Amino acid sequence: MEESESSAKPIFFATPVTDPFSDLESPVPIVDLDRLDRNLDRAARYAGEHRLALRPHIKTHKSPRLAAEQLKRGAVGLTCATPFEAEVMSEVANDILLAYPPVGARRARRVAGLSEDVRLTVALDSATAADDLASAARAADRPISVYVELDLGMHRVGLPVVDDAIALARRIQDAKPLAFGGIAFYPGHIREPVDSQDAKLDALRSSLGEALARFEQAGLAPRAVSGGSTPTMWHTHEIPGVTEFRPGTYIFNDRTTAEIGACDWDDCALTVLATVVSTAVPGQAVIDAGSKALGREPLRGTSGADEGFGSLLEHPEVVVKGMSEEHGLLDLSRTTWRPVVGERVRVIPNHVCIVVHLNDVVFGVRGTTVETSWPVAARGRGYGAPLGAEATA
Ligand SMILES: Cc1ncc(COP(=O)(O)O)c(C=O)c1O
């Protein structure tokens, strides 16, 4: 039957869609505050139940305000990767681990120059890094505790040979005001679905156990053994010897974390609010979130062929199949949903830490109310101010 002119809906007029976030420009990261609270509480509870020290890695949120929430819930301190992160976080924390080798005199000076109110620990794996740090610590006249980093399977940083690690610990003990504070490792090679991690966790348990025994025989029993990640988070208590864990992603979670079962889909707290800007090409819709909003991050830990760069909160079957810098291409081949131009969607990114780092501000929403916002204060390197200050000194 032919439709009359009056009842036919011209395809170029969009059905009005109620948009609770109409005051927000897009693309923009928004955090569901109820989910955020749940993620924070769950980790704090787990740490308490298993008597593990929680030292969250702040590279995920880069916000002193969120760091303060982690500390309020019992975190013993924070973990940072860059001197700038540590500088920014020293506003709210008096115990910071720099889990990154402070190689180079300038970097080491910057680290040793952190506020004296901060109890500082640094993880490193070379005599060069230890010597650079020792010189800077002497010049700044401050004690710094050092974790010797072991490679327990990730093959990124960390000493693979225990005797070398013991020799480095001895060197550190002899380099006052440095002090050997313990051992660090990062199980970043374990990214399988949580129920398929057993073999790698077994190998980790065995190599860590052997290393700890050797350190003890050498009279260097470490006070702290720092490990942990979001994919392995709920297994941390099953790794004997570990005293503290450093998850970062858990605060927001992301598509990778949900895909491997380290969180539920409704634990994904951060989404990128985006607007459909074109439906002109059949089979797809284009949103204003491209690689400069989502990052070009692969889905890690899964072997799916057509993984894309994120999936939609409201339509999980829809993935971002391709990207330019400011365009994200939604694959509509597996959905009956037909978006219209102007419609808003929320993308769960593959890797949330990169998304945060790409933005100046994050908005916090409760249900459909935009409640608050905070700056991503520790994004970037913070080079400008210190160099400018030095130049005018
Ligand atoms: C040294 C170190 N520790 C802890 C973490 C936190 O890992 P995740 O984000 O998986 O929790 C990272 C992440 O890159 C890391 O590099």
The ligand as an SDF file (V2000), in Angstrom:
LIG
                    3D

 16 16  0  0  0  0  0  0  0  0999 V2000
   54.2920   -0.4490   36.2240 C   0  0  0  0  0  0  0  0  0  0  0  0
   52.8000   -0.5040   36.1660 C   0  0  0  0  0  0  0  0  0  0  0  0
   52.1080   -0.7970   37.2760 N   0  0  0  0  0  0  0  0  0  0  0  0
   50.7590   -0.8390   37.2780 C   0  0  0  0  0  0  0  0  0  0  0  0
   50.0330   -0.5950   36.1250 C   0  0  0  0  0  0  0  0  0  0  0  0
   48.5190   -0.6630   36.1600 C   0  0  0  0  0  0  0  0  0  0  0  0
   48.0160   -1.6260   35.2540 O   0  0  0  0  0  0  0  0  0  0  0  0
   46.4730   -1.7040   34.9300 P   0  0  0  0  0  0  0  0  0  0  0  0
   46.0930   -0.4450   34.2520 O   0  0  0  0  0  0  0  0  0  0  0  0
   46.3200   -2.9050   34.1020 O   0  0  0  0  0  0  0  0  0  0  0  0
   45.7530   -1.8280   36.1990 O   0  0  0  0  0  0  0  0  0  0  0  0
   50.7210   -0.2920   34.9440 C   0  0  0  0  0  0  0  0  0  0  0  0
   50.0000   -0.0290   33.7000 C   0  0  0  0  0  0  0  0  0  0  0  0
   50.5060    0.3000   32.6630 O   0  0  0  0  0  0  0  0  0  0  0  0
   52.1450   -0.2500   34.9710 C   0  0  0  0  0  0  0  0  0  0  0  0
   52.8500    0.0390   33.8570 O   0  0  0  0  0  0  0  0  0  0  0  0
  1  2  1  0
  2  3  1  0
  2 15  2  0
  3  4  2  0
  4  5  1  0
  5  6  1  0
  5 12  2  0
  6  7  1  0
  7  8  1  0
  8  9  2  0
  8 10  1  0
  8 11  1  0
 12 13  1  0
 12 15  1  0
 13 14  2  0
 15 16  1  0
M  END
$$$$
